[in-house]
Amino acid sequence: MLLAVCLGLVGTQASGADAYHFVNGHLITGLDGEPAAEPLELTVSGERITAVGADLASPESAVRIDLDGGYLIPGLTEMHAHVPAPDQGDTYRDEVLFLYLANGITTIRGMLGHPDHLRLREDIAAHTVLGPRLFTSGPSFNGSSVSGPDEARQMVADQAAAGYDFLKIHPGLTLAEYDAMSAAAHGRGIPFAGHVPAEVGLLHALAGGQASIDHLDGYVQALVPGLSGDDSGLFAIGLTPRADGALIGSVVAETVAAGAAVVPTETLLENFAAADPESVFDRPQNVYLPPDLRERYRERLTGTGSGLNRASAARFLELRKTLIRALHDSGALMLLGSDAPQIYNVPGFSAHRELTAMVAAGLTPAQALVMGTRNPAIFFGQETEFGQLKPGMAADLVWLRENPLDGIAGTTTIEGVMVRGHWLDRAELDAGLAAIAARNTD
């Protein structure tokens, strides 16, 4: 594997096996609502789960993995991920991919694509690069990349022809440009997702068929009656005192009626609005970020956060949690995403922080897990491919020591990760993490 070579890893014997038999554990299938933990075995051949049940026959020459009373969950999906561009180097790219895997992330949606990511997507699928299954956008549609409706339509045509999975929307598009992009995207059958440009607004984006609204972008603005201009600040934090909570029900209803998915990226906003920024700077997992990137993040967070009123920031985060709970309870398709690597969101680690944030917003651990397992597969129309532990589905799974249904922190107790049949045990994960940390502290 190119990634293993880059990280200085030597694959274990199990990593190269064609079949596996997991025994003496519990399966959390991620099927419906409240996933149930059951004492079952699971077998894998090649890239697929072949059987789930009790007292299974072991495939010929299978590696037997004793779960020691632990738990298997489907691999997690990070729905707002970033993959480094070529100018950041293959080493950093491979480190980011490994960090996702080391945290049980077996699928990612790359939210700022590059032409090289199309080849990377195929290399990952072919196992010539070890990484999570990749869905990738093209380069973003924004105020700098689009100059008029005609250019928007041409960008849609070019990206659809190139084979990107979806289009990424950033701020800065005019209403006319957004509508031209939307019509062209629907005409070519390619979804679009991401931010809500200020001139467009949430309700228009929902009516236009935007596939996902990320960061809860546009929601606070939609709660301010008669809003004009754009003095809202970072993700509308300055508008919090003017937000009318009585409008939440109607905005949520519009979201559900439109069929749009929501990717809160709550931990990103918690980083910006942290009551104690030093606690963000001092997280142990920051060692897996390059020193220059950590410094840029510190400067960004210090510069943005220094002017925040901490009481207003706390109210802002509370409003977001109310929105998250209302959206979930009303049936919106909620997706796990943290925006990594961005502003101290270390790839993989931040997804677990996001799960914690979802539980803090009022979801049960089971409901939070579904955001990162079954729901992304539904979003991509691949419910029979990944996101559950069922025969015939991709062998994406994570071995946990502790039951995450008893406490969402259980998702961090990882003993091994399998991505489409490739097994990474705890020793291999630790070796890869140590290699990354060493490079970042030399």
C-alpha positions as CSV (number, residue, x, y, z in Angstrom):
1,M,0.0,0.0,0.0
2,L,1.4,3.4,-1.0
3,L,0.1,5.0,2.3
4,A,1.7,2.3,4.4
5,V,5.0,2.8,2.7
6,C,4.8,6.6,3.1
7,L,4.1,6.3,6.8
8,G,6.9,3.8,7.3
9,L,4.5,1.0,8.3
10,V,5.0,-2.7,7.8
11,G,1.6,-4.4,7.3
12,T,0.7,-7.1,9.7
13,Q,0.0,-10.6,8.5
14,A,-3.7,-10.1,9.0
15,S,-3.6,-7.0,6.8
16,G,-2.9,-9.1,3.7
17,A,-5.4,-11.8,4.4
18,D,-8.3,-12.5,2.0
19,A,-10.7,-13.7,4.7
20,Y,-11.5,-12.9,8.3
21,H,-13.8,-14.4,11.0
22,F,-14.7,-12.1,13.9
23,V,-15.9,-13.9,17.0
24,N,-16.7,-13.4,20.7
25,G,-18.2,-9.9,20.3
26,H,-21.4,-7.9,19.7
27,L,-22.6,-6.3,16.5
28,I,-24.1,-2.8,16.3
29,T,-25.6,-3.0,12.9
30,G,-26.8,0.6,12.3
31,L,-30.0,-0.6,10.8
32,D,-33.0,1.4,12.1
33,G,-33.3,4.1,14.8
34,E,-31.9,2.3,17.9
35,P,-29.2,-0.2,16.7
36,A,-29.2,-3.3,18.8
37,A,-26.1,-5.0,20.2
38,E,-26.3,-8.7,19.7
39,P,-23.8,-11.5,20.3
40,L,-23.1,-12.5,16.7
41,E,-20.1,-13.5,14.6
42,L,-19.2,-11.9,11.2
43,T,-17.2,-13.2,8.3
44,V,-15.4,-11.3,5.5
45,S,-14.1,-12.5,2.2
46,G,-12.3,-10.1,0.0
47,E,-14.0,-6.7,0.3
48,R,-17.4,-8.0,1.4
49,I,-19.1,-9.1,4.5
50,T,-20.2,-12.7,3.7
51,A,-22.1,-13.8,6.8
52,V,-23.5,-12.5,10.1
53,G,-24.9,-14.9,12.7
54,A,-24.1,-17.4,15.5
55,D,-21.6,-20.2,15.2
56,L,-20.6,-19.4,11.6
57,A,-18.4,-21.6,9.6
58,S,-15.0,-20.0,9.1
59,P,-14.0,-19.2,5.5
60,E,-11.0,-21.3,4.3
61,S,-7.7,-19.8,5.5
62,A,-9.5,-17.0,7.4
63,V,-7.8,-15.0,10.0
64,R,-9.7,-15.4,13.2
65,I,-10.1,-12.2,15.3
66,D,-11.3,-12.6,18.8
67,L,-13.2,-9.4,19.8
68,D,-12.8,-10.2,23.5
69,G,-16.4,-9.2,24.3
70,G,-16.0,-5.9,22.3
71,Y,-18.3,-4.4,19.7
72,L,-18.3,-4.1,15.9
73,I,-19.9,-1.0,14.3
74,P,-20.1,0.0,10.7
75,G,-17.3,2.2,9.5
76,L,-18.0,5.9,10.1
77,T,-18.4,8.5,7.4
78,E,-17.1,12.1,7.6
79,M,-19.4,14.1,5.5
80,H,-17.5,17.3,5.5
81,A,-13.9,16.3,5.0
82,H,-11.1,17.9,3.1
83,V,-8.4,16.1,1.2
84,P,-5.1,18.1,0.7
85,A,-4.4,19.4,-2.7
86,P,-1.3,18.3,-4.6
87,D,0.7,21.4,-3.7
88,Q,0.6,20.3,-0.1
89,G,2.5,17.1,-0.9
90,D,1.7,13.4,-1.0
91,T,3.1,12.9,2.5
92,Y,0.7,15.2,4.1
93,R,-2.2,13.9,2.0
94,D,-1.4,10.3,3.1
95,E,-1.2,11.4,6.7
96,V,-4.6,12.9,6.5
97,L,-6.1,9.8,4.9
98,F,-4.5,7.7,7.6
99,L,-5.8,9.9,10.4
100,Y,-9.3,9.4,9.1
101,L,-8.8,5.6,9.1
102,A,-7.1,5.5,12.5
103,N,-10.3,6.9,13.9
104,G,-12.7,4.5,12.2
105,I,-13.6,6.8,9.3
106,T,-14.0,4.5,6.3
107,T,-15.8,6.9,3.9
108,I,-15.3,10.7,3.4
109,R,-17.0,13.3,1.3
110,G,-14.3,15.7,0.1
111,M,-15.7,19.2,0.1
112,L,-13.0,21.0,-1.9
113,G,-12.1,19.0,-4.8
114,H,-9.1,19.1,-7.2
115,P,-8.6,17.3,-10.6
116,D,-6.0,15.0,-8.9
117,H,-8.7,13.8,-6.5
118,L,-10.5,12.0,-9.3
119,R,-7.4,9.8,-9.8
120,L,-7.0,9.5,-6.0
121,R,-10.6,8.3,-5.8
122,E,-9.8,5.5,-8.2
123,D,-6.5,4.7,-6.5
124,I,-8.3,4.3,-3.2
125,A,-10.9,2.1,-4.7
126,A,-8.2,-0.1,-6.3
127,H,-6.3,-0.3,-3.0
128,T,-3.2,1.2,-4.5
129,V,-3.6,4.0,-2.0
130,L,-4.9,3.1,1.5
131,G,-7.6,5.5,2.5
132,P,-11.4,5.9,3.1
133,R,-13.8,5.5,0.3
134,L,-13.9,9.0,-1.4
135,F,-16.7,11.0,-2.8
136,T,-15.3,14.2,-4.1
137,S,-16.6,17.6,-5.3
138,G,-14.9,19.6,-8.0
139,P,-13.3,23.0,-7.3
140,S,-15.8,25.3,-5.6
141,F,-18.3,27.7,-7.0
142,N,-17.7,31.0,-5.3
143,G,-17.5,34.7,-5.8
144,S,-14.0,34.4,-7.3
145,S,-14.4,31.4,-9.5
146,V,-17.7,32.4,-11.1
147,S,-18.3,35.6,-13.0
148,G,-21.8,35.5,-14.3
149,P,-24.5,32.9,-15.0
150,D,-22.9,31.7,-18.2
151,E,-19.6,30.8,-16.4
152,A,-21.7,29.0,-13.7
153,R,-23.4,26.9,-16.3
154,Q,-20.1,26.1,-18.0
155,M,-18.5,25.1,-14.7
156,V,-21.3,22.7,-14.1
157,A,-20.9,21.1,-17.6
158,D,-17.2,20.8,-17.1
159,Q,-17.3,19.2,-13.7
160,A,-20.1,16.8,-14.6
161,A,-18.1,15.7,-17.7
162,A,-15.0,15.3,-15.6
163,G,-16.8,12.8,-13.3
164,Y,-17.0,14.7,-9.9
165,D,-19.6,13.3,-7.5
166,F,-21.1,16.7,-6.7
167,L,-20.6,20.4,-6.9
168,K,-19.3,22.5,-3.9
169,I,-21.0,25.8,-3.1
170,H,-19.0,28.5,-1.3
171,P,-20.1,32.1,-0.4
172,G,-20.1,34.9,-2.9
173,L,-22.4,33.6,-5.7
174,T,-25.0,36.1,-6.8
175,L,-28.6,34.9,-7.0
176,A,-28.5,34.8,-10.8
177,E,-25.3,32.7,-10.7
178,Y,-26.7,30.3,-8.1
179,D,-29.9,29.8,-10.1
180,A,-28.0,29.2,-13.3
181,M,-25.8,26.7,-11.5
182,S,-28.8,25.0,-9.9
183,A,-30.7,24.6,-13.2
184,A,-27.7,23.3,-15.0
185,A,-26.9,20.9,-12.2
186,H,-30.4,19.5,-12.2
187,G,-30.3,19.2,-15.9
188,R,-27.1,17.1,-15.7
189,G,-28.1,15.1,-12.6
190,I,-25.2,16.2,-10.4
191,P,-26.0,17.3,-6.9
192,F,-24.7,20.5,-5.2
193,A,-23.9,21.0,-1.6
194,G,-22.2,23.2,1.0
195,H,-22.7,26.8,2.0
196,V,-25.6,29.2,1.4
197,P,-24.5,32.4,-0.4
198,A,-25.8,35.5,1.4
199,E,-27.7,36.8,-1.7
200,V,-29.4,33.4,-2.1
201,G,-30.6,32.7,1.5
202,L,-31.6,29.4,3.1
203,L,-35.2,29.2,1.9
204,H,-34.2,29.8,-1.8
205,A,-31.4,27.2,-1.5
206,L,-33.8,24.7,-0.2
207,A,-36.4,25.4,-2.9
208,G,-33.6,25.1,-5.4
209,G,-32.8,21.6,-4.4
210,Q,-29.4,22.0,-2.6
211,A,-28.5,18.5,-1.5
212,S,-27.0,19.4,1.8
213,I,-26.7,22.5,3.9
214,D,-23.4,22.4,5.7
215,H,-22.5,24.3,8.9
216,L,-26.2,25.2,9.5
217,D,-25.3,28.0,7.1
218,G,-28.2,30.4,6.6
219,Y,-30.3,29.1,9.4
220,V,-29.7,31.9,11.9
221,Q,-30.3,34.5,9.1
222,A,-33.6,32.7,8.3
223,L,-34.7,33.3,11.9
224,V,-34.3,37.1,11.7
225,P,-37.4,38.8,10.4
226,G,-36.8,41.4,7.8
227,L,-33.1,40.9,7.6
228,S,-31.3,43.1,5.1
229,G,-27.6,43.5,4.5
230,D,-24.9,41.2,5.7
231,D,-23.6,42.3,9.1
232,S,-23.9,38.9,10.7
233,G,-20.3,38.0,11.2
234,L,-18.9,34.5,11.4
235,F,-21.8,32.0,10.6
236,A,-24.2,34.7,11.7
237,I,-23.0,34.7,15.3
238,G,-23.8,38.5,15.6
239,L,-27.4,37.9,14.7
240,T,-28.1,35.6,17.6
241,P,-29.8,38.2,19.8
242,R,-32.2,39.0,16.9
243,A,-33.1,35.4,16.0
244,D,-36.8,34.6,16.6
245,G,-37.1,31.1,18.1
246,A,-40.7,31.0,17.1
247,L,-39.6,30.7,13.5
248,I,-37.6,27.5,14.1
249,G,-40.5,25.2,13.4
250,S,-41.3,26.7,10.0
251,V,-37.6,26.7,8.9
252,V,-37.2,23.1,10.0
253,A,-40.4,22.2,8.1
254,E,-39.1,23.8,5.0
255,T,-35.9,21.7,5.3
256,V,-37.8,18.5,5.7
257,A,-40.2,19.3,2.8
258,A,-37.2,20.0,0.6
259,G,-35.5,16.7,1.4
260,A,-32.2,18.5,2.1
261,A,-29.7,16.9,4.4
262,V,-28.0,18.8,7.1
263,V,-24.3,18.6,8.1
264,P,-24.0,20.7,11.3
265,T,-20.1,20.7,11.7
266,E,-20.8,21.8,15.3
267,T,-17.4,21.2,16.6
268,L,-16.0,23.7,14.1
269,L,-18.2,26.4,15.6
270,E,-17.4,25.3,19.1
271,N,-13.7,25.8,18.3
272,F,-14.4,29.4,17.2
273,A,-16.7,30.2,20.1
274,A,-14.8,28.4,22.8
275,A,-15.0,30.0,26.2
276,D,-11.4,29.0,26.8
277,P,-9.4,29.1,23.5
278,E,-6.3,27.7,25.2
279,S,-8.2,24.4,25.7
280,V,-8.5,24.2,21.9
281,F,-4.8,24.9,21.4
282,D,-3.7,22.3,24.0
283,R,-5.6,19.2,22.7
284,P,-3.3,16.2,22.6
285,Q,-4.3,15.2,19.1
286,N,-3.0,18.5,17.7
287,V,0.4,16.8,17.5
288,Y,-0.9,15.1,14.3
289,L,-1.1,18.5,12.6
290,P,2.0,20.0,11.0
291,P,3.5,22.8,13.1
292,D,3.0,25.5,10.5
293,L,-0.7,24.5,10.1
294,R,-1.2,24.7,13.9
295,E,0.3,28.2,13.9
296,R,-2.0,29.4,11.1
297,Y,-5.0,27.9,13.0
298,R,-3.9,29.6,16.2
299,E,-3.6,32.9,14.4
300,R,-7.0,32.5,12.8
301,L,-8.7,31.4,16.0
302,T,-7.1,34.2,18.0
303,G,-7.9,36.8,15.4
304,T,-11.5,35.7,15.0
305,G,-12.2,34.9,18.6
306,S,-10.6,37.9,20.3
307,G,-13.5,40.1,19.5
308,L,-16.3,37.7,20.4
309,N,-18.6,38.4,23.3
310,R,-18.4,35.1,25.2
311,A,-21.9,35.4,26.5
312,S,-23.2,35.9,22.9
313,A,-21.1,33.0,21.7
314,A,-22.6,30.8,24.3
315,R,-26.1,31.8,23.3
316,F,-25.1,31.2,19.6
317,L,-24.0,27.6,20.4
318,E,-27.2,27.0,22.4
319,L,-29.3,28.2,19.5
320,R,-27.5,25.9,17.1
321,K,-28.1,22.9,19.5
322,T,-31.8,23.8,19.5
323,L,-31.8,23.8,15.7
324,I,-30.0,20.5,15.5
325,R,-32.4,18.8,17.9
326,A,-35.4,20.3,16.1
327,L,-34.1,19.2,12.7
328,H,-33.4,15.7,13.9
329,D,-36.7,15.3,15.7
330,S,-38.6,16.5,12.6
331,G,-37.1,13.9,10.4
332,A,-34.4,15.8,8.5
333,L,-31.6,13.6,7.2
334,M,-28.8,14.5,9.6
335,L,-25.2,13.7,8.6
336,L,-22.0,13.5,10.6
337,G,-19.4,16.0,9.5
338,S,-16.9,18.2,11.3
339,D,-15.0,20.0,8.6
340,A,-11.5,18.5,9.0
341,P,-8.8,19.5,8.7
342,Q,-9.9,23.0,9.5
343,I,-9.2,25.2,12.6
344,Y,-8.0,22.5,15.0
345,N,-10.3,19.9,13.7
346,V,-7.8,17.1,13.4
347,P,-8.9,14.5,10.8
348,G,-10.8,11.6,12.4
349,F,-10.5,12.9,15.9
350,S,-12.9,15.7,15.2
351,A,-15.6,13.3,14.0
352,H,-15.7,11.9,17.5
353,R,-15.9,15.3,19.0
354,E,-18.8,15.9,16.6
355,L,-20.6,12.8,17.8
356,T,-20.2,14.1,21.4
357,A,-21.7,17.5,20.3
358,M,-24.7,15.7,18.7
359,V,-25.4,13.9,22.0
360,A,-25.0,17.3,23.9
361,A,-27.6,18.7,21.5
362,G,-30.1,16.0,22.7
363,L,-29.6,13.0,20.4
364,T,-29.1,9.6,21.9
365,P,-25.7,7.8,21.2
366,A,-27.6,5.5,18.8
367,Q,-29.1,8.5,16.9
368,A,-25.7,10.2,16.7
369,L,-24.1,6.9,15.3
370,V,-26.8,6.6,12.6
371,M,-25.7,10.1,11.4
372,G,-22.3,8.6,10.6
373,T,-23.3,5.1,9.4
374,R,-26.6,4.5,7.7
375,N,-27.6,8.1,6.9
376,P,-24.6,8.9,4.6
377,A,-25.3,5.8,2.6
378,I,-28.9,6.9,2.2
379,F,-27.7,10.3,1.1
380,F,-25.5,8.8,-1.6
381,G,-28.2,6.2,-2.6
382,Q,-25.8,3.4,-1.6
383,E,-27.8,1.8,1.3
384,T,-26.8,-1.7,0.0
385,E,-23.1,-0.8,-0.3
386,F,-22.0,0.5,3.1
387,G,-23.2,1.9,6.4
388,Q,-24.5,-1.4,7.9
389,L,-23.1,-4.8,8.9
390,K,-25.0,-7.1,6.6
391,P,-24.0,-9.9,4.2
392,G,-23.0,-8.5,0.8
393,M,-22.1,-5.1,2.0
394,A,-18.7,-3.6,2.0
395,A,-16.4,-4.8,4.8
396,D,-16.1,-1.4,6.5
397,L,-16.1,-1.9,10.3
398,V,-14.6,-0.8,13.5
399,W,-13.8,-2.9,16.6
400,L,-14.5,-1.0,19.9
401,R,-13.7,-2.1,23.4
402,E,-16.7,-0.3,24.9
403,N,-20.3,-0.1,23.9
404,P,-21.0,3.3,22.2
405,L,-24.7,2.9,22.9
406,D,-23.9,3.2,26.6
407,G,-21.9,6.4,26.1
408,I,-20.8,7.9,22.8
409,A,-17.2,8.1,24.1
410,G,-17.1,4.4,23.3
411,T,-16.5,5.2,19.7
412,T,-13.0,6.3,20.6
413,T,-12.0,2.9,22.1
414,I,-10.8,1.5,18.8
415,E,-8.9,-1.8,18.7
416,G,-9.0,-2.2,14.9
417,V,-10.4,-0.8,11.7
418,M,-11.3,-2.6,8.4
419,V,-11.8,-0.6,5.2
420,R,-13.2,-2.6,2.3
421,G,-11.6,-5.8,3.6
422,H,-8.2,-4.3,4.6
423,W,-7.6,-4.8,8.3
424,L,-5.6,-2.4,10.5
425,D,-5.0,-3.7,14.0
426,R,-4.2,-1.5,17.0
427,A,-0.5,-2.0,16.7
428,E,-0.5,-0.8,13.0
429,L,-2.7,2.1,13.9
430,D,-0.4,3.1,16.7
431,A,2.7,2.8,14.5
432,G,1.1,5.1,11.9
433,L,0.1,7.7,14.5
434,A,3.5,7.6,16.1
435,A,5.2,8.2,12.7
436,I,3.0,11.2,12.0
437,A,3.6,12.7,15.5
438,A,7.3,12.2,15.1
439,R,7.4,14.1,11.8
440,N,5.5,17.0,13.4
441,T,7.8,17.3,16.4
442,D,11.2,17.0,14.6
